[in-house]
């Protein structure tokens, strides 16, 4: 039996409900439970209360490190492989390189965001820019007067109105600025892009039977928008398709988490 865990967001609720139909069509016995946060889900996964988790990148790393046999990735969204973080500034800014950030004001996304919080801090430090010492201001979403309910859209707006000189945003979020949020991206310029890394995924307990794991993977990868359940899954997770998981790409996330004392 597959017992899936996810966090208690509206999107994850819709996902878990839609997967009842997806798995039923493939003859897979399925149940699900929502948790108050990723750490609670990680603890339940490690205890064996669930054997599949819809994961953020940091919680996947925590699960993989907690189990001696590791925790394989079965499936990802099409957008989750080769995820990148970008450093942005205004088109007319004098900032051209990371070195130009010394003395500048830098806006991060939410403190708990891997792509716009944790990793940008790690990348800056790795390139010799200490957020606390090299920058005039280095603020997370919860530390500043917010201009938008989405932390990464807020980064763009803060940079555009010159409250901050530069900021961190994922490539995925930046691609949605104009169409979804009406932001004039022509007034923004990317001056640095991170190496690619892996993002969200369906993580399995290592003892999950290989045949059952294969059936789960096949059922999820077959999801499309040709039926109501498939559309609900893809809309809930804002992707066009699900793909078979890869087992690498989380090294940067792990290194950043270790450097910041999160694992």
N, C-alpha and C positions, 0 to 999 in steps of 0.2 A: 504494500500500500504506500502511496505517495502522500506524505503529510507536509504541505508547503507552508513556510512561514514568510511573512512580509510585515512591513511596518504599517501602522494604522492611518494611512493617508486615504483620501477619497479615491485617488487613482489606483492605489493598491487594492482597495476594496473591490473596485470594478474589475480589476485584473483577476483577482482570486475567484470572483463569481463567474466570470466568463470562462475561466479555465475548467469549471465544472463540466461545461458542454464539450470543450475541446478534449479533455481526457476521457470523458464518457464515450465519445465516438471512437476512441482508440482502445476501449476496453480496459482502461487503467483505473483502478480504485483510488479515490482521491479525497483528501480532506485538507482543510486549511485553517490557519489561525493568524490573527493580526497581533502585533506587539506594539508597545508604547514607544519603542525606539529601536535603533539598530543594536545597541549594546544588549538590550533584553533579548533580542532575537539571536544574537551571537551566543549568549549563555544557554538559551534553549537548544540551539543547534549542537553545541558542545556536549550538553547533557544527553542528547539523543532524542529529545522530545519531537523534533522535526527532522526529516531526512532530506529536505530540499529547501533552499532559501532564495528568495528574490533579493539580491544583495546590492549594496553600494560597494565601491572599490575598497574602502578602508575596512568595512566589516568582512568582506571576502578575505582580505589579508589576515585579519584577526582569526577567522575560522581556520584558514589554512595553516597558520602557525600553531594553533591550539591543539591540533590533532596530529599524532605521530605519523599517520599515513597520509596526511594532507587532506585536501578537500577539492575534488575535481570540478571544473567548470563544464556544465553540460551545454548551456545555451546562452547566447548574448543577443542584444539588439543589434541591428545592422550598424548603428551609430556608435557602438561601444568599443570597437577595435580601432586603434589609432587615434584615440581621443587626444586633443591638444589644448593647451592653455596659451592665450595670447596676451601680450602686454600692449596696451593701446594708449595713444595720446591724441591730441587734436591735430588735424591735418596741417595747421600752421605752426605747430610747436617746434621748438629748437631741439627737442629730444629725438635723437636718431639711434642711439645705442643704449644698452643697459647702463653703461658707465655714465651716461648723461643724467642718470637719475639722482646722483649725489646732490643732496640739498633740495630735492623735489618733494612734492606731496603725492602720495601714492594711495589709491583706494583699492582695498581688497573686497571680495564678496563676503558671504557669511563666514563666520569663524569655523563652522563645521563643514563648509564646502571643501571637498578635496580639490576640485579643479580651480576654484577661485579664492581659496583660503590657504589650505595646508600646502599644496604644491607651489604656489607662487612664493610663499615665504621661503620654502626650501630652495627653489631655483635662484632667488635673489641672493641668499646666503652663499650658495654654491658658486655664484659669480662674483663674490666679494662685496656684495651690498648688504649691510646689516640694516634691517628695517628700523631698529631702535636707535641706531647710531648714525647711519649714512643718510637717512631721509629726514626731511623737515617735518613730515607727518606720514604715518603709516597706519591707517584706520580700517577696521573691519566694518561690515554693514551695520552691526549693532552699536557701533561707537559714534556714528555720525547722524546728522539730521537727514533722514531718508527722503528721497524724491520719488521712489517707486516701491511697490510691494514685492517685486522680484529683485533679489540682491544683485544679480549680474546686470540687469537693465539699469539698476541704480548706479552701478559703476560707470556705465557709459554716459549717463546723464550728468553725473558729478564731474566727469572729465570734460564734457561738452560745455558746461556752464562755468568752467575754470575754478570750481571749488577744489579740484585736485588736478595735478599736472599729468598724471598717468594712472593706469589701473590694470587689473587683471580680470580677464573674462575668457570663458571657453570658446573655442571656435564654433561649437554647436550653438551656444547662446548668441554669439555675434551674428550668425547667419539668420537668426530670427528677429533681429532688432528692427529692421525696416518693415517687414511684412506683418509681424504680429504686434509691434509696439510703436510703429510710426517714427522711429528714430532715424535721423538723417545720418546714415553711416558714411556719406561722402565727406562729412566733417571730421571723421575719425581716421586714424592711421595706425596700422600694426607695425611696431618696430622690433618685436621679438616674438618668436613662436617656439614653444617647447618641443622636445622630442615626443613622439607618440607614446601613449600608454593605454592600458585597458581600463574600462570603467565598470558599468553595472553588469551583473551576470546571475544566472541560476547556478548556485553552488550546491553540490550533492555531498552527503555523507559518504566516506570512502567505502563503507560496507554495502552500499546499495548494489543489488545484483546487476551484473553487467547487462543482462538481457532487458531488465526493467529500465535501466538507465538508457539503453538504446531506444526503447519504446517511448520513453518520455522525450528524449531528444527529437525523435522522428515526429511525434505529435506536435511539439512546439514549432519545429522548423516548418511544418506543413501549414501553419496558420497563415491565412490570407484574408483579404477584405471581401471575399466572395460570399460570406455569410455573416449573420449578426454577431455570433460569438467571436469570430476572427476579427471583425471590425472593432469590437469592444476591446480586445486585447491590444491591438495595434494603436488604437486611439488613447487607451489608458497610459501607454508607455511612449507615445509620441514617436513612433518609428514606422517604417514601411514594411519591415519583415524581421523575423528572428532567424539567427544563424547558429550553426554548431559552434560551441565554445572553443576557445583556445586556452592553453594552460600558461601562457606567459603574458607579459605586458604589465604586470603589477609590481615590477621591481622598483620603479620610481616611487610608487605609493608607499611601498614598504620602507624604502630608504628614508622618505620624508617623515613617516610616522615614527621611525626609530629615532631620527634626529630631534624630533619634537617631543619625545618621551610619551607617545601615545600607545606604544606597544612595548 
